[in-house]
Amino acid sequence: MRFILLLCIALVLAACISTNKEKPINELVVQNGDYISVDYIAKLENGEVFDTTIKEIGENASIPKVEWYNRSSYGSLNFTIGFKRYIFEDYLLGMKIGEKKTIVIPPEKAYGNRSKELVVVTPRFTIFPKVMGFPIYEFIRGTKTVPEVNKTVELKYWKVKVLRIDEENESVVVEHLVENNSIIPMPLGSLKIRLNNSYVIAELEPIVNRTIKINNGFAKVTDVNETHITIDYNHPLAGKKLIYEIIISDIKRGWPSG
């Protein structure tokens, strides 16, 4: 009887030990805290690719891409799952190494729906004096330099020359160094410069229906008339379903960071 009892205890302990053993690599499934490697092709419903980690896909001109596609480097995406840095993270939980999955992410879980507030109508023309004054602090903030008389400073699209400094009123007077009928390239199109007596008239000649990257966002001129332009600042993926074809390349359990 005692022998049977000891045998039962031994079998229970053996079972506990075996269940605590780490699973073989090929049986691991993705869970929060794992350091994983994934490859993917990200597409819209019309089949256009907007992102991929796979060089053969990204550099294949016969595969349709969104107009703003600009991936320049490729390779597996490696990260620790659970920090919500990627919109597809939750869909990877439970996947195995080598497993492929097609994920459809609705707009509300991706880039949200389009916003009418991000569609802006703005004048095509800007008129300002060729010689004009600024508070010194605005000059320093805008040019990242301290004004000096006769000093020429590079702005984003042209140069200005410091004519005088009024220490008492803490202001600086500059002259815009622009030429009549000059054309200045810019992301949304080009600026045509005209001089009218002591004023500068800058007219925007936009490129319509081209999505461009501006600062940390996107912009697209959707309409233009003689006096105004309409600019859409919605992310180009806003309001769209995103389709990810994903494969898990590797899983490392309990990796500390990534």
C-alpha positions in Angstrom: 0.0 0.0 0.0 2.8 2.3 0.9 4.6 1.5 -2.3 1.5 2.4 -4.4 1.1 5.8 -2.5 4.8 6.6 -3.1 4.4 5.7 -6.8 1.3 8.0 -7.1 3.2 10.9 -5.5 6.2 10.4 -7.9 3.9 10.4 -10.9 2.2 13.6 -9.8 5.6 15.3 -9.3 6.8 14.1 -12.6 3.7 15.6 -14.3 4.2 19.0 -12.5 7.9 19.1 -13.6 7.0 18.2 -17.2 4.3 20.9 -17.4 6.8 23.6 -16.1 9.3 22.8 -18.8 9.7 25.5 -21.5 7.9 24.6 -24.7 10.1 23.7 -27.7 10.8 26.7 -29.9 8.5 25.5 -32.7 5.6 25.3 -30.2 6.0 28.8 -28.7 3.1 31.2 -29.3 3.3 35.0 -29.1 2.4 36.4 -25.8 2.9 39.8 -24.1 6.5 40.4 -23.2 7.9 38.3 -26.0 10.6 39.7 -28.3 9.4 38.9 -31.8 10.4 39.3 -35.4 7.7 39.8 -38.0 7.5 40.5 -41.8 4.5 42.0 -43.4 2.8 43.5 -46.4 0.4 46.3 -45.6 -2.2 47.1 -48.2 -5.4 48.9 -48.8 -8.6 47.3 -50.0 -7.8 48.2 -53.6 -4.5 46.2 -53.4 -2.1 49.2 -53.2 0.8 48.6 -50.8 1.5 51.4 -48.3 4.2 49.6 -46.3 6.2 46.4 -46.2 9.3 44.9 -44.6 10.0 42.8 -47.7 12.5 44.3 -50.1 11.3 42.2 -53.1 7.8 43.6 -52.6 8.8 47.2 -52.0 11.2 47.4 -55.0 8.9 45.6 -57.4 7.5 48.3 -59.7 4.8 46.0 -61.0 3.2 45.8 -57.5 0.9 48.9 -57.1 1.8 51.3 -54.3 0.1 54.3 -52.8 1.5 57.6 -54.3 3.2 58.6 -51.1 5.0 55.2 -50.6 8.6 56.1 -49.5 10.1 53.0 -47.8 13.9 53.2 -48.2 15.1 50.3 -46.0 13.8 46.8 -45.5 14.1 43.9 -43.0 12.1 42.1 -40.3 10.4 44.3 -37.7 11.8 43.3 -34.2 10.0 44.5 -31.0 8.8 43.5 -27.6 5.0 42.9 -27.8 2.8 44.5 -25.3 3.8 48.2 -25.5 1.1 48.9 -28.2 3.6 50.6 -30.6 2.1 49.0 -33.6 -1.6 48.8 -34.5 -1.5 45.1 -35.3 0.1 43.9 -32.0 -3.0 42.5 -30.4 -3.7 40.4 -33.6 -0.4 38.6 -33.2 -1.1 37.1 -29.8 -1.3 33.3 -30.1 0.6 33.0 -33.4 3.5 30.5 -33.8 6.8 30.8 -35.6 6.3 30.5 -39.3 2.6 31.1 -39.0 1.0 33.5 -41.6 -2.1 35.5 -41.0 -4.1 38.1 -42.9 -5.4 40.8 -40.6 -8.1 43.4 -41.5 -8.0 46.4 -39.2 -11.0 48.8 -39.3 -10.5 52.6 -39.4 -11.5 53.1 -35.8 -8.6 50.8 -34.7 -6.1 52.3 -37.2 -5.9 55.9 -38.2 -9.5 56.8 -37.3 -12.2 58.3 -39.5 -11.7 61.4 -41.6 -12.3 64.8 -40.0 -13.9 67.7 -41.7 -12.0 70.0 -39.4 -8.8 69.0 -41.1 -9.9 70.2 -44.5 -8.9 73.8 -44.6 -9.6 76.6 -47.2 -6.8 79.2 -47.3 -6.0 82.2 -49.5 -3.6 81.6 -52.5 -2.1 85.0 -52.0 0.0 86.4 -49.2 0.9 90.1 -49.2 3.5 91.7 -46.8 5.8 94.7 -46.8 9.3 94.2 -48.3 10.7 96.0 -45.3 9.0 95.1 -42.0 9.6 94.9 -38.3 9.5 92.1 -35.8 9.9 91.8 -32.0 13.5 90.7 -31.4 12.3 87.5 -29.6 10.2 86.5 -32.6 13.3 87.0 -34.9 15.5 84.9 -32.6 12.8 82.2 -32.3 12.2 82.1 -36.1 15.8 82.3 -37.3 17.6 80.7 -34.4 20.1 83.5 -34.5 20.7 86.9 -32.8 20.1 89.9 -35.1 23.1 92.0 -36.2 22.8 95.1 -38.5 23.6 94.3 -42.1 23.6 90.6 -41.3 21.9 88.3 -43.9 19.9 85.5 -42.5 18.5 82.4 -44.3 14.8 81.8 -43.9 12.9 78.7 -45.1 12.3 80.0 -48.6 14.4 83.2 -49.0 16.9 85.5 -47.1 16.3 88.6 -45.1 18.8 91.4 -44.3 18.8 93.1 -40.9 18.5 96.9 -41.5 18.3 98.2 -37.9 17.7 97.2 -34.4 15.7 99.2 -31.9 17.0 98.2 -28.5 14.5 100.4 -26.7 11.5 98.8 -28.3 13.1 95.4 -28.5 12.4 95.2 -32.2 14.3 94.5 -35.4 13.6 95.8 -39.0 14.5 93.5 -41.9 14.3 93.6 -45.7 13.1 90.5 -47.6 15.6 89.7 -50.3 13.3 88.4 -53.1 13.4 89.1 -56.8 10.4 90.1 -58.9 8.8 87.2 -60.9 11.0 84.6 -59.1 9.7 81.1 -58.6 10.3 79.4 -55.3 9.7 75.6 -55.0 7.8 74.4 -51.9 6.1 71.1 -50.9 2.6 72.0 -52.0 3.7 73.5 -55.3 5.6 76.7 -56.0 5.5 80.4 -54.9 5.5 83.0 -57.6 6.9 86.3 -56.2 5.8 89.7 -57.5 6.9 93.1 -56.1 4.4 95.9 -56.0 6.0 99.1 -54.9 7.1 98.3 -51.3 5.1 95.1 -51.0 5.8 91.5 -51.8 2.9 89.4 -53.3 3.5 85.6 -52.9 1.1 83.5 -55.0 0.9 79.8 -54.5 0.7 77.6 -57.6 -0.3 74.3 -56.0 0.0 70.8 -57.3 -3.5 69.3 -57.0 -4.3 65.8 -55.7 -0.8 64.9 -54.6 -0.2 63.7 -51.1 2.9 65.1 -49.6 4.7 64.7 -46.2 4.7 67.9 -44.2 6.5 68.1 -40.8 4.9 65.2 -38.8 1.8 64.8 -41.0 0.4 64.9 -44.5 -1.2 67.4 -46.8 -3.0 67.3 -50.1 -4.4 70.1 -52.2 -7.9 68.9 -53.3 -9.3 72.1 -54.9 -8.1 75.4 -56.3 -9.7 78.5 -57.7 -8.5 82.1 -58.5 -8.3 83.2 -54.8 -8.3 80.1 -52.5 -7.0 76.6 -52.2 -8.5 73.7 -50.2 -5.9 71.6 -48.3 -6.8 68.2 -46.7 -4.6 67.5 -43.7 -6.2 64.1 -42.9 -3.8 61.2 -42.8 -4.1 59.4 -46.2 -5.0 56.2 -44.3 -7.8 57.9 -42.3 -11.2 56.3 -42.9 -9.7 53.2 -44.6 -9.5 49.5 -43.8 -5.9 48.3 -43.5 -5.0 44.8 -44.6 -1.8 43.2 -43.2 -0.3 40.0 -44.4 1.9 38.9 -41.5 4.3 36.1 -40.8 6.0 35.5 -37.5 9.8 34.9 -38.1 11.0 34.4 -34.5 9.8 34.4 -30.9 12.1 34.9 -27.9 10.5 34.4 -24.5 10.9 37.0 -21.8 13.2 39.3 -23.8 13.8 42.4 -21.7 13.3 45.1 -24.3 13.0 45.9 -28.0 
